[in-house]
Amino acid sequence: MAGELVLARNQLTRAAVEVQTQFPHFGPLIQNLDSITSRIQEKVMQARMQPVSVVFNKFPRIVRDLARKLEKKIDLEIRGGEVDLDKSVIEHLSDPLTHMIRNVADHAIELPQERIKIGKPEAGRVELAAYHENGLVNISLADDGAGIDAERVKQKALERGQITERQADAMSEEDALNLIFAPGLSMAKKVSDVSGRGVGMDVVKTNIEKLGGTVTIQSKVGKGTTIILKLPLTLAIIPAMIVSSGNQRFAIPEIGLVEIVRIAESDRANQIETVGNAPVLRLRNMLLPLVDLAEVLGVSRVWPPGGDNFDRRERLSDRRAQARKARDAARLGGSTGLAASKGATVGDDRREETADRRDPNNLVAYVMVLNVGGNEFGMVVDEVLDSEEIVVKPLPSYFKDNLCFSATTILGDGSVSLIIDYAGLMEQAKINFSNVERATRMDLDEERRAALRERQNIILLETGTGLIMGIVHSMVRRVEKISPKLLDTIGGLPYVRYDGRTFRAVYPDQVMGLEGMGYSGGDPEEEGDADLCMVVPNIPNIQAGLIFSRIIDTRETHIDLDCRAIRAEGLFGSAQIDDRVVLFPDVNTVLVLAGIEMPHTQSQVDRSGLKALVVDDTPFLRALTSNYLQSVGFDVDQAEDGQAALAKLRTGEFDLLVTDLNMPGMDGFELAHEVPSTIHADIPMIATTSSISSDVEQRCFKAGFVSCVPAIDKNRLLKVVSLMQARD
C-alpha cells in the first residue's frame, strides 16, 4: 500500500504542474502530501529491513562441520552482521552464500600439511563481511587459500567448447576468472556431497542478478580469492532516471548509474572511436563500449547519432519547423499564433523549446555510464527526461524471456514503463570488454610512458662547419667564451690558454670524422675574431674542452634518439629538435679519440666475455648506458621496460643487470622484486635514475641493488663495476 501511495503521489505531483497557476494554494498542499508520503515510505522500508546476521549466523556451524569432514582447519571471521537489507533480498541470499562457503572449504583452503609446506599458517582464514558502499550493500567472501588459476579455467572452458582458442588468447585474466560463472563449468576434480554437485557458480550469479545485484571475483594463485556481491538495499521502491529512446520511455535504476555524458554532434568525432568494429566513448582516461538502447531493443536502426538515416534527425527537424511557425505567427500577432499558443500544452512548449535550442547541425546524444560487476559501459539514449522514485512491479509473463528488462513500473503520468536490466542489456549487446580493456591499457601505457619519459636538460651548440650538437647539461662542468687568439698549436695539437691554465682543445666534428670539418688548426686570424665557445666536460682530472663556434640555446626536452640514420665513432645518434637535426656526441669517446687519457680505461675495468642487460624506457639513456658498458668489454642486450627485461631474464644468460628506476608498466623496483623468481636470483643489480636522494638510495638497498648511480655518469657506473670486479 505504501508503494501505491508513492505512485499516487507521483501522479498528483505531475498533474499539479498544469493547474498550479490557476490554484496557487495547491502547491503547498502537494508539498505537504509529498513530505508525509516520503516519511511513510521510509518507515515502511525500515520495517522491511533485517540485519544480514539473520543469514550470517548459521555459517560458523556449517564451516565447523565442513572442516571436520574435510580434515581441515578453517577460521571463519564474520564482520558487518548489523548491516540491514530488505527482507526479500535476505530471503534469496541464503542459498548462494551457502554454496560459496562450501566451495571455499572444499576447493580453496588447503590441507594443514600443505599449508605448512608453503609457509602458511596451519589454519585457513575465511572472512565474511558486509558493508555499505555507494548506496549498495557489499557482501565479501575472502580466503587465503590456493586461489584460482586463470589459465586452468581457460583450458577447462576450451575443453568444454565454451570458448575458442582465439578467444582464449585474447582473454584477460579478469575475463578468464569470470568464466567460472559460465553454465556447466566446474573446476572440481570429482563430485562430492560437499561441493561440485552439479550446481555451479552460474547459479550463484543468476540468483544475485535476479536481485538486481552483481558478482565480481578477484584471485591470485597461492594467495587467495575474494568474491564480492553488490546488492541493492531494497527491491520495493528505487530511485530511477526516466529516459526516452526510439519514441519510448524506459526507467534506468540509479543503482549502478555512474554519470550521464552529453555528446553534441560537433564533439562526436573527438569522443567516439571504433575498437574491434564496435563504437567506444573516450571519456577522460577510459574507453567505454557503447550500446544504443533503441538499437538493442529493436526500435531504431542506425548508430551513431547524427548518421544519415538516424530517425531522430527527422523528429527534431519537424519540431523545429513547428516551433518556428508558432514563433513567426506570434511575432506577427496573427490568429494562428494565438491559437497555437492557446492550444499548446506545457509538454509541447517544453519539447518545442528543447528542439529549438538545438542547432540542426549539432544534434545531441546522451550516454548513461553504467557499472555492472566492475565493468563500465555507455548506454546511448535520445533524451534524459526526469528522475523519479519508482515502485517495482513484476514483469509480465510474455517478457520473461527478454534479457533486457527486469520489471515494470507506473510513471507519474499513469503510463507503464519497462525497467532496464543492465546485466541483461550487456549480454544482449554482446559487449567485448577484453578488446576495450586492451585498447585502454595500450592508451594508458602510452600515456604513462609519455609522462614518465625523462626530460633532459641539453645545451645546443653549433660547430664551425654549421653542425648542431647537443650535450646533456649534467655532463658539462662549465661553458666558457674564449677568443680565437687564445688558441695555439703545439706539437700539431690544438690547445687553449684560459684562466691561467692550458686546456687541450678538441673539435668534436673533426675528431669524429664527420664531413665538412671546420677549423683545421690553422691561423685563428683567418677564422675571424668572433668569440668561440669551450665546453669543459664534467669528468674529474680531465683538462680538456670541446670547441664550438657558439651556443644556440639550452632546452629541457625529451630526446627520441635515432641511432641508425647518422653513424660515426663517438656519436650516440641524432634527434629532431625544432625541425633541426641535432647530433649527440659521446663526450667520453670523443676525448679518447682525441688521444686524451681517461680516468677509467680498459686496463682498469675489463669485463670481456660477460653479458649485461640494460633496461631503460628512454632510448637516449639506454644507448648511453649500453655504450658505457660496452667500452669495458660487456656484451650488452637492451630492454625498454621491466616486463620486457623480465622475459629476457627468464630465457637468457646475464652477468649484470642495470635498470632505470622510473619506467611505465613495471618500474625498476618492481623488476628487482621479480628477479628472484628467475634463473638470475643472484645477479648483481645496479639502479640508474635522473635524481638521487637518500630515500631513493635506501629503497634501492632494500630492493637488493648493489648501488644507485646517476643515469649519465659513466665514471660512477664504471667505478661500481670495478668494485664489483675487485670483490669477485
DRENROVO-727626 format. One record per residue (C-alpha): x, z, y negated. Coordinates in steps of 0.05 Angstrom, whole numbers, padded with zeros to 5 digits, always signed. Example, Ala and Ser with C-alpha at 12.3 -4.5 7.8 and 13.67 -1.06 7.14 Angstrom:
<recs>
+00246+00156+00090+00273+00143+00021
</recs>
This chain:
<recs>
+00000+00000+00000+00059+00013-00046+00082-00058-00033+00014-00086-00050+00014-00045-00114+00080-00076-00134+00052-00145-00123-00009-00129-00165+00037-00101-00220+00078-00166-00219+00016-00209-00224-00014-00168-00281+00052-00169-00319+00055-00245-00314-00018-00253-00335-00008-00205-00394+00042-00253-00427-00014-00303-00442-00063-00254-00473-00015-00205-00508-00022-00240-00575-00098-00232-00573-00096-00160-00548-00035-00125-00578-00054-00057-00547-00050-00089-00477+00026-00088-00477+00037-00013-00477-00015-00005-00421+00022-00055-00377+00088-00019-00391+00058+00048-00371+00029+00018-00307+00097-00013-00293+00132+00054-00300+00082+00091-00255+00086+00036-00202+00162+00039-00202+00161+00115-00193+00111+00110-00135+00153+00055-00103+00216+00098-00109+00182+00159-00077+00154+00117-00020+00222+00086-00008+00252+00156-00005+00200+00176+00046+00221+00117+00089+00295+00135+00085+00331+00171+00142+00404+00192+00149+00446+00149+00195+00465+00212+00232+00400+00202+00270+00437+00146+00306+00509+00172+00300+00496+00239+00333+00486+00210+00402+00555+00176+00404+00601+00236+00416+00568+00248+00483+00569+00173+00501+00644+00169+00483+00659+00232+00522+00624+00205+00585+00657+00137+00578+00726+00168+00570+00717+00209+00633+00691+00149+00673+00747+00103+00650+00801+00157+00656+00820+00150+00583+00828+00198+00526+00787+00180+00464+00779+00220+00400+00717+00200+00361+00712+00216+00286+00646+00208+00250+00640+00204+00174+00583+00190+00127+00526+00214+00171+00488+00235+00108+00482+00163+00083+00408+00143+00082+00379+00078+00109+00309+00051+00114+00273+00075+00177+00262+00003+00202+00337-00011+00196+00354+00054+00232+00308+00035+00290+00344-00032+00300+00414-00004+00292+00420+00038+00355+00429-00017+00407+00482-00058+00370+00524+00004+00355+00518+00029+00427+00543-00039+00453+00601-00038+00404+00621+00033+00423+00621+00014+00497+00665-00047+00483+00715-00004+00445+00720+00046+00501+00726-00006+00556+00768-00062+00524+00802-00035+00461+00831+00034+00479+00889+00030+00528+00901+00077+00586+00941+00140+00566+01005+00119+00603+01003+00050+00570+00996+00081+00501+01055+00128+00512+01099+00070+00534+01087+00033+00468+01096+00095+00425+01023+00110+00411+00990+00179+00417+00961+00192+00486+00890+00195+00459+00859+00134+00427+00827+00143+00359+00758+00114+00343+00727+00123+00274+00653+00110+00260+00637+00114+00186+00580+00097+00138+00588+00088+00063+00556+00054+00003+00588-00009-00027+00559-00059-00077+00487-00038-00064+00495-00044+00011+00508+00006+00067+00571-00009+00105+00579+00017+00176+00651+00012+00200+00676+00020+00272+00752+00023+00274+00801+00037+00331+00876+00039+00341+00874+00002+00408+00902-00063+00435+00869-00108+00383+00842-00178+00396+00889-00236+00409+00860-00293+00367+00899-00345+00408+00869-00318+00472+00799-00322+00442+00811-00395+00423+00836-00410+00493+00774-00379+00523+00729-00418+00477+00767-00482+00495+00758-00468+00569+00683-00460+00559+00678-00523+00518+00653-00487+00456+00708-00517+00411+00752-00578+00415+00828-00578+00415+00827-00609+00346+00783-00553+00320+00828-00501+00353+00890-00530+00319+00857-00528+00250+00825-00460+00260+00849-00400+00221+00860-00332+00253+00796-00306+00220+00755-00363+00247+00785-00352+00316+00765-00279+00315+00695-00298+00295+00689-00338+00360+00675-00273+00397+00606-00276+00365+00593-00343+00399+00537-00341+00452+00563-00331+00523+00636-00319+00503+00662-00256+00536+00735-00232+00539+00720-00184+00596+00763-00198+00657+00709-00170+00702+00637-00150+00695+00625-00075+00697+00569-00027+00684+00605-00004+00620+00611-00070+00583+00613-00144+00596+00543-00140+00627+00523-00209+00602+00505-00181+00533+00558-00205+00485+00575-00194+00413+00529-00252+00395+00470-00206+00408+00500-00154+00361+00509-00206+00306+00439-00235+00316+00406-00166+00311+00445-00148+00249+00429-00214+00215+00355-00203+00230+00360-00141+00187+00389-00182+00130+00459-00157+00144+00526-00188+00162+00583-00173+00211+00657-00180+00195+00716-00167+00240+00790-00154+00228+00841-00145+00283+00915-00143+00295+00945-00146+00364+00974-00079+00384+00947-00045+00321+00872-00042+00330+00806-00072+00308+00756-00058+00253+00684-00084+00255+00642-00075+00192+00566-00081+00189+00537-00093+00119+00464-00073+00116+00410-00072+00061+00383-00003+00042+00312-00024+00056+00272-00082+00084+00207-00069+00047+00218-00084-00027+00280-00120-00051+00305-00150-00117+00308-00226-00116+00323-00286-00160+00268-00338-00163+00297-00409-00165+00269-00478-00162+00296-00536-00121+00261-00602-00108+00198-00580-00146+00190-00519-00102+00205-00446-00115+00245-00400-00069+00266-00327-00070+00340-00311-00064+00354-00238-00046+00403-00208-00096+00439-00174-00038+00497-00220-00026+00490-00256-00093+00558-00252-00127+00545-00292-00190+00509-00352-00220+00550-00410-00247+00521-00462-00295+00553-00531-00290+00539-00585-00340+00548-00659-00322+00606-00664-00370+00643-00609-00332+00625-00634-00262+00687-00678-00253+00733-00620-00270+00698-00567-00229+00673-00604-00167+00721-00636-00118+00718-00661-00046+00752-00628+00014+00741-00659+00082+00684-00704+00055+00646-00643+00030+00636-00621-00043+00671-00557-00065+00668-00519-00131+00733-00499-00164+00717-00430-00190+00777-00394-00221+00826-00387-00163+00777-00405-00108+00748-00467-00076+00675-00455-00056+00640-00502-00007+00575-00526-00039+00506-00533-00007+00449-00569-00043+00388-00526-00025+00338-00583-00034+00380-00630+00009+00388-00580+00067+00313-00566+00065+00296-00640+00063+00263-00642-00005+00318-00680-00041+00366-00735-00022+00424-00741-00069+00483-00696-00085+00518-00686-00133+00471-00673-00192+00473-00730-00242+00480-00784-00189+00444-00850-00200+00387-00832-00153+00382-00758-00169+00307-00746-00177+00314-00690-00228+00340-00741-00279+00272-00775-00280+00234-00710-00285+00277-00686-00344+00272-00753-00379+00196-00751-00372+00194-00681-00401+00239-00702-00459+00194-00761-00474+00132-00717-00475+00166-00666-00518+00189-00719-00568+00118-00748-00573+00089-00679-00586+00141-00664-00640+00132-00731-00674+00057-00723-00675+00062-00652-00702+00110-00675-00756+00060-00729-00778+00004-00678-00776-00039-00724-00733-00095-00702-00688-00054-00720-00626-00003-00668-00646-00056-00615-00658-00089-00630-00592-00023-00628-00557-00004-00561-00589-00072-00530-00574-00074-00554-00503-00003-00535-00485+00006-00472-00444+00063-00423-00450+00095-00451-00387+00091-00523-00414+00122-00502-00480+00179-00468-00443+00192-00528-00399+00190-00577-00457+00236-00533-00498+00284-00527-00439+00284-00602-00426+00292-00617-00500+00354-00572-00505+00389-00613-00452+00428-00674-00472+00406-00735-00430+00480-00744-00412+00492-00670-00399+00448-00651-00341+00456-00580-00315+00461-00554-00244+00462-00480-00224+00506-00454-00168+00487-00388-00136+00552-00359-00108+00534-00323-00044+00574-00279+00002+00559-00280+00077+00604-00239+00122+00662-00243+00074+00656-00318+00065+00632-00344-00002+00596-00410-00014+00556-00440-00071+00482-00459-00065+00461-00512-00115+00391-00505-00146+00356-00542-00202+00336-00481-00243+00340-00405-00243+00271-00381-00264+00266-00306-00261+00287-00240-00228+00233-00201-00192+00224-00144-00143+00191-00177-00084+00153-00149-00025+00178-00178+00041+00123-00208+00085+00132-00231+00157+00148-00304+00167+00090-00346+00195+00098-00367+00267+00107-00441+00251+00170-00424+00211+00202-00383+00266+00250-00439+00287+00274-00454+00217+00342-00421+00206+00338-00425+00130+00281-00375+00119+00278-00301+00134+00210-00281+00107+00157-00297+00054+00133-00263-00009+00078-00269-00061+00104-00282-00132+00076-00254-00196+00031-00314-00208+00000-00306-00139+00036-00364-00106+00072-00357-00039+00148-00367-00037+00196-00370+00022+00256-00322+00022+00322-00357+00037+00365-00332+00094+00438-00341+00072+00468-00340+00141+00418-00389+00169+00427-00436+00110+00502-00433+00120+00493-00450+00194+00443-00506+00179+00491-00537+00129+00549-00532+00179+00598-00508+00127+00671-00514+00149+00705-00454+00117+00771-00468+00151+00781-00533+00112+00765-00499+00046+00807-00439+00063+00866-00483+00079+00858-00522+00014+00851-00457-00025+00912-00428+00009+00952-00491-00009+00927-00485-00081+00945-00412-00086+01013-00423-00053+01028-00477-00103+01004-00433-00160+01044-00374-00136+01104-00419-00125+01098-00444-00196+01090-00373-00222+01149-00347-00182+01197-00404-00193+01252-00372-00231+01264-00397-00301+01337-00406-00321+01368-00398-00389+01411-00460-00397+01456-00488-00451+01451-00563-00462+01516-00595-00483+01539-00666-00497+01606-00694-00473+01649-00740-00514+01620-00800-00477+01548-00781-00490+01532-00749-00423+01487-00688-00426+01505-00628-00383+01470-00562-00370+01504-00496-00355+01466-00434-00337+01474-00383-00392+01497-00326-00347+01555-00369-00323+01582-00371-00394+01624-00316-00425+01623-00346-00495+01618-00411-00533+01666-00427-00590+01671-00481-00642+01741-00509-00646+01776-00561-00689+01806-00621-00653+01871-00604-00689+01878-00542-00643+01884-00587-00582+01954-00600-00553+01980-00638-00493+02034-00601-00454+02063-00630-00390+02008-00682-00390+01953-00629-00390+01908-00612-00450+01909-00541-00479+01875-00509-00538+01901-00454-00583+01847-00404-00602+01846-00333-00627+01920-00322-00614+01914-00346-00542+01924-00411-00504+01867-00438-00461+01871-00494-00412+01823-00549-00438+01780-00582-00384+01738-00644-00397+01683-00639-00343+01664-00713-00343+01736-00734-00336+01752-00683-00281+01690-00703-00240+01708-00777-00245+01643-00798-00278+01641-00867-00310+01651-00872-00385+01701-00816-00391+01712-00795-00462+01773-00762-00492+01835-00780-00452+01884-00732-00482+01907-00778-00539+01916-00762-00611+01857-00719-00634+01861-00752-00703+01835-00815-00672+01774-00778-00645+01752-00756-00713+01753-00689-00749+01685-00664-00723+01688-00595-00690+01686-00592-00615+01653-00540-00571+01691-00498-00520+01652-00463-00465+01691-00404-00434+01664-00391-00363+01644-00322-00343+01699-00316-00290+01748-00257-00291+01822-00271-00302+01810-00345-00320+01836-00370-00386+01805-00439-00390+01750-00473-00429+01704-00533-00418+01707-00581-00477+01644-00615-00503+01630-00653-00567+01570-00610-00587+01516-00561-00567+01448-00595-00564+01402-00535-00550+01391-00472-00509+01329-00472-00465+01292-00428-00416+01262-00474-00364+01251-00489-00290+01305-00533-00260+01280-00583-00209+01348-00605-00183+01357-00675-00155+01419-00674-00111+01416-00747-00089+01408-00792-00149+01475-00778-00182+01533-00754-00139+01603-00732-00158+01651-00680-00134+01638-00616-00174+01567-00637-00191+01507-00597-00165+01458-00651-00184+01414-00675-00241+01347-00658-00271+01298-00687-00321+01291-00644-00384+01253-00671-00444+01256-00741-00414+01332-00738-00412+01378-00737-00352+01417-00671-00351+01477-00663-00305+01492-00594-00276+01566-00583-00261+01592-00532-00212+01637-00496-00261+01679-00464-00206+01693-00530-00172+01706-00565-00238+01761-00515-00253+01790-00522-00183+01791-00598-00192+01828-00588-00257+01882-00551-00218+01865-00481-00242+01875-00426-00190+01812-00386-00179+01808-00311-00163+01778-00324-00093+01809-00381-00054+01800-00409+00015+01861-00369+00039+01830-00303+00019+01760-00316+00048+01757-00361+00108+01692-00365+00146+01705-00431+00181+01664-00441+00244+01609-00394+00222+01538-00414+00202+01497-00386+00144+01424-00392+00127+01408-00395+00052+01336-00381+00032+01310-00394-00038+01248-00427-00065+01286-00454-00126+01324-00517-00107+01378-00506-00160+01394-00436-00138+01391-00456-00065+01441-00512-00077+01485-00465-00118+01489-00411-00064+01499-00462-00009+01557-00493-00047+01590-00425-00056+01586-00410+00018+01610-00480+00038+01671-00470-00006+01695-00415+00041+01681-00453+00105+01610-00436+00123+01566-00488+00155+01502-00478+00114+01429-00490+00132+01374-00481+00080+01301-00457+00078+01254-00460+00019+01216-00396+00034+01213-00336+00081+01166-00368+00131+01210-00429+00139+01271-00384+00146+01237-00342+00200+01222-00405+00241+01296-00424+00236+01319-00354+00255+01276-00356+00318+01306-00421+00343+01376-00429+00313+01442-00391+00315+01466-00360+00249+01521-00311+00228+01497-00295+00158+01431-00293+00121+01430-00300+00044+01360-00296+00016+01326-00294-00052+01281-00234-00061+01227-00266-00104+01191-00321-00065+01118-00342-00052+01085-00334+00016+01138-00288+00046+01189-00256-00001+01259-00231+00016+01237-00161+00033+01182-00186+00080+01232-00233+00112+01281-00175+00123+01225-00135+00156+01211-00192+00205+01284-00208+00222+01290-00153+00276+01235-00189+00315+01280-00250+00323+01344-00260+00363+01383-00244+00299+01364-00170+00296+01436-00151+00276+01451-00209+00229+01484-00187+00163+01437-00200+00104+01454-00209+00030+01400-00209-00023+01403-00252-00086+01360-00242-00148+01359-00261-00221+01351-00189-00243+01384-00129-00210+01363-00057-00223+01377+00009-00187+01306+00007-00158+01317-00063-00130+01385-00043-00101+01353+00018-00069+01297-00024-00038+01349-00073-00012+01389-00017+00021+01326+00010+00055+01307-00061+00078+01375-00069+00113+01412-00114+00064+01488-00108+00061+01487-00120-00014+01446-00148-00072+01482-00196-00118+01462-00239-00179+01436-00307-00158+01491-00348-00191+01550-00301-00187+01598-00336-00140+01652-00283-00146+01606-00225-00129+01578-00263-00069+01646-00282-00041+01672-00212-00053+01615-00185-00009+01631-00238+00043+01705-00219+00042+01689-00145+00050+01645-00163+00110+01703-00203+00138+01750-00144+00129+01702-00098+00165+01696-00149+00222
</recs>
